[in-house]
Amino acid sequence: MKYIFWDFNGTILDDARLCFDILNEMLKEEKRPSVTFEEYLMIFTFPVEDYYAKVYDFSQTSFKILAHRFIERYQPRSLDLSLHQGAIETIKHFEKEGKINILLSASEEKNLLEQLKHFKIDHLFTHILGTSNVYAKSKVEVAKQFIKEHNINPKEGIMIGDTLHDVEVAKTLGLDIILFTKGHQHPNRLRKYKNIDTFSELIGKI
């Protein structure tokens, strides 16, 4: 493999608990039932609007309002989080091997860059691909355009993510996929695909 496409949220950044906490804060404000962390891992999906529809009543508060409320809380608090153990060392390992590390995220690009610079890891990626808004719909079109512009052979690429959406993205783009089981979806949802519990497992597999 020559190209490694890395997801950020849940894969590199350990932010599932924060997202869960903010979800319950917002559910309480909307007078909606709270969820357990286990339930969160079972219902989280992309597009985020589909996941919100499982726990909110859009006739009471629109998805757009909820999405903006979430990001207003999430962005500043995300800067106090940690990166998943071994993620950076593994990215550096592949860089030394001559592989091209590309960050591919459904996050809005400005917010993504703020996070990467805060954690001092923006320099680890040859390219950083985010989206144009905070609604976290899909990163497929962004990646499609990038692959076309850079004349990348998808058979030389792999994606490392933490959700079934990353599987969909990889399949659409023609990339191989490996899923990290400590992100935003329950490991049981990911087991039918190639997966890892620690980043050190990637070394020798790519």
C-alpha positions as CSV (number, residue, x, y, z in Angstrom):
1,M,0.0,0.0,0.0
2,K,1.2,3.4,-0.9
3,Y,-1.6,5.7,0.4
4,I,-3.1,5.5,3.9
5,F,-6.4,7.5,4.4
6,W,-6.9,8.1,8.1
7,D,-10.2,9.0,9.7
8,F,-9.8,11.5,12.6
9,N,-12.7,11.5,15.0
10,G,-12.8,8.3,17.0
11,T,-9.9,6.9,15.1
12,I,-7.0,9.2,16.0
13,L,-8.8,11.5,18.4
14,D,-10.4,9.7,21.4
15,D,-13.6,11.7,21.4
16,A,-16.4,9.1,21.7
17,R,-17.0,9.8,25.4
18,L,-17.2,13.6,24.8
19,C,-19.7,13.1,22.0
20,F,-21.7,10.9,24.3
21,D,-21.6,13.4,27.1
22,I,-22.7,16.3,24.9
23,L,-25.5,14.1,23.4
24,N,-27.0,13.5,26.9
25,E,-26.6,17.1,27.8
26,M,-28.6,18.1,24.8
27,L,-31.2,15.3,25.2
28,K,-31.8,16.6,28.8
29,E,-32.4,20.1,27.5
30,E,-34.8,18.7,24.9
31,K,-36.5,16.7,27.7
32,R,-35.7,13.5,25.8
33,P,-34.6,10.2,27.3
34,S,-30.9,9.8,28.0
35,V,-28.8,7.0,26.5
36,T,-26.0,4.8,28.0
37,F,-22.6,4.7,26.4
38,E,-23.3,1.2,25.1
39,E,-26.5,2.4,23.5
40,Y,-24.6,5.3,21.9
41,L,-22.1,2.9,20.4
42,M,-24.9,0.9,18.9
43,I,-26.9,3.8,17.4
44,F,-24.2,6.1,16.2
45,T,-24.1,6.3,12.4
46,F,-23.6,8.5,9.4
47,P,-25.0,10.7,8.1
48,V,-25.2,12.2,11.6
49,E,-28.7,13.4,10.8
50,D,-29.8,9.7,10.7
51,Y,-28.3,9.1,14.2
52,Y,-30.0,12.3,15.6
53,A,-33.3,11.1,14.2
54,K,-33.2,8.1,16.5
55,V,-33.0,10.2,19.7
56,Y,-34.4,13.6,18.9
57,D,-37.8,14.9,17.6
58,F,-37.1,17.1,14.6
59,S,-40.6,18.5,14.7
60,Q,-39.5,20.1,18.0
61,T,-36.0,21.2,17.1
62,S,-34.5,21.0,13.6
63,F,-31.4,18.9,12.8
64,K,-29.5,22.1,11.7
65,I,-30.1,23.8,15.1
66,L,-29.0,20.6,16.9
67,A,-25.9,20.2,14.8
68,H,-24.8,23.8,15.5
69,R,-25.5,23.4,19.2
70,F,-23.4,20.3,19.3
71,I,-20.4,21.7,17.5
72,E,-20.4,24.9,19.6
73,R,-19.9,22.6,22.7
74,Y,-17.7,20.0,21.0
75,Q,-15.1,22.1,19.4
76,P,-13.6,23.9,22.4
77,R,-13.9,20.8,24.7
78,S,-12.3,18.6,22.1
79,L,-9.0,20.4,22.6
80,D,-8.8,18.9,26.1
81,L,-9.0,15.4,24.8
82,S,-6.2,12.8,24.2
83,L,-5.2,11.0,21.0
84,H,-5.6,7.2,21.0
85,Q,-2.6,5.4,22.3
86,G,-0.1,4.4,19.6
87,A,-1.9,6.3,16.7
88,I,0.8,8.9,16.2
89,E,3.7,6.5,16.5
90,T,2.1,4.3,13.9
91,I,1.5,7.2,11.5
92,K,5.2,8.1,11.9
93,H,6.2,4.5,11.3
94,F,4.4,4.4,8.0
95,E,5.8,7.9,7.0
96,K,9.4,6.5,7.6
97,E,8.4,3.6,5.3
98,G,7.6,6.1,2.5
99,K,3.9,5.8,2.7
100,I,1.7,8.8,2.1
101,N,-0.5,9.6,5.1
102,I,-3.8,11.5,4.2
103,L,-6.3,12.7,6.7
104,L,-9.9,12.3,5.6
105,S,-12.6,13.6,7.9
106,A,-16.3,14.5,7.8
107,S,-15.4,17.4,10.1
108,E,-15.7,21.0,8.9
109,E,-12.2,21.9,7.6
110,K,-11.6,25.0,9.7
111,N,-12.5,23.1,12.9
112,L,-10.4,20.1,11.8
113,L,-7.3,22.2,11.2
114,E,-7.7,23.9,14.6
115,Q,-7.7,20.5,16.3
116,L,-4.7,19.2,14.3
117,K,-2.6,22.3,15.0
118,H,-3.6,22.2,18.7
119,F,-2.4,18.6,18.9
120,K,0.7,19.5,16.8
121,I,0.1,16.7,14.3
122,D,-0.9,18.6,11.2
123,H,2.6,18.1,9.8
124,L,2.2,14.3,9.8
125,F,-0.2,14.3,6.9
126,T,0.7,15.1,3.3
127,H,-2.9,16.1,2.7
128,I,-5.7,17.1,5.0
129,L,-9.3,16.7,3.7
130,G,-12.3,18.0,5.5
131,T,-15.8,19.1,4.5
132,S,-17.3,22.5,4.0
133,N,-19.9,22.5,6.8
134,V,-20.7,21.1,10.3
135,Y,-23.4,18.7,9.3
136,A,-21.0,15.7,8.9
137,K,-22.9,14.1,6.0
138,S,-20.1,12.3,4.1
139,K,-16.5,12.6,3.1
140,V,-17.0,10.5,-0.1
141,E,-17.2,13.4,-2.6
142,V,-14.2,15.1,-1.1
143,A,-12.1,12.0,-1.4
144,K,-13.4,11.2,-4.9
145,Q,-12.2,14.5,-6.1
146,F,-8.9,14.2,-4.4
147,I,-8.2,10.7,-5.8
148,K,-9.1,12.0,-9.3
149,E,-6.9,15.1,-9.1
150,H,-3.9,13.2,-7.8
151,N,-4.4,10.3,-10.2
152,I,-4.3,7.8,-7.3
153,N,-4.8,4.1,-8.0
154,P,-7.3,3.0,-5.3
155,K,-5.7,-0.5,-5.3
156,E,-2.6,1.2,-3.7
157,G,-4.7,2.7,-0.9
158,I,-6.2,1.7,2.4
159,M,-8.5,3.5,4.8
160,I,-8.2,3.3,8.6
161,G,-11.5,4.3,10.3
162,D,-13.8,3.4,13.2
163,T,-17.3,3.2,11.7
164,L,-19.4,1.3,9.1
165,H,-19.5,4.6,7.2
166,D,-15.8,4.3,6.7
167,V,-16.5,0.9,5.1
168,E,-19.0,2.5,2.8
169,V,-16.5,5.3,1.9
170,A,-13.7,2.8,1.3
171,K,-15.9,0.6,-0.9
172,T,-17.1,3.5,-3.0
173,L,-13.5,4.7,-3.5
174,G,-12.1,1.2,-4.2
175,L,-9.9,1.3,-1.1
176,D,-9.1,-1.5,1.3
177,I,-10.4,-0.9,4.9
178,I,-9.3,-1.7,8.5
179,L,-11.5,-0.6,11.4
180,F,-10.4,0.5,14.8
181,T,-12.7,-0.9,17.5
182,K,-12.3,1.8,20.2
183,G,-14.1,4.6,18.4
184,H,-17.7,5.6,17.9
185,Q,-19.3,2.2,17.1
186,H,-19.6,-0.9,19.2
187,P,-16.9,-3.5,18.3
188,N,-19.7,-6.1,17.6
189,R,-20.9,-3.9,14.7
190,L,-17.4,-4.0,13.1
191,R,-16.3,-7.6,13.6
192,K,-17.3,-8.8,10.1
193,Y,-14.6,-6.5,8.6
194,K,-10.9,-6.4,9.2
195,N,-10.4,-4.7,12.5
196,I,-7.8,-3.8,15.1
197,D,-8.0,-3.2,18.9
198,T,-4.6,-1.4,19.0
199,F,-2.7,0.6,16.5
200,S,0.5,-1.6,16.8
201,E,-1.5,-4.3,15.0
202,L,-1.4,-2.3,11.8
203,I,2.4,-2.6,11.5
204,G,3.1,-5.4,9.1
205,K,-0.5,-5.5,7.8
206,I,-0.1,-2.5,5.4
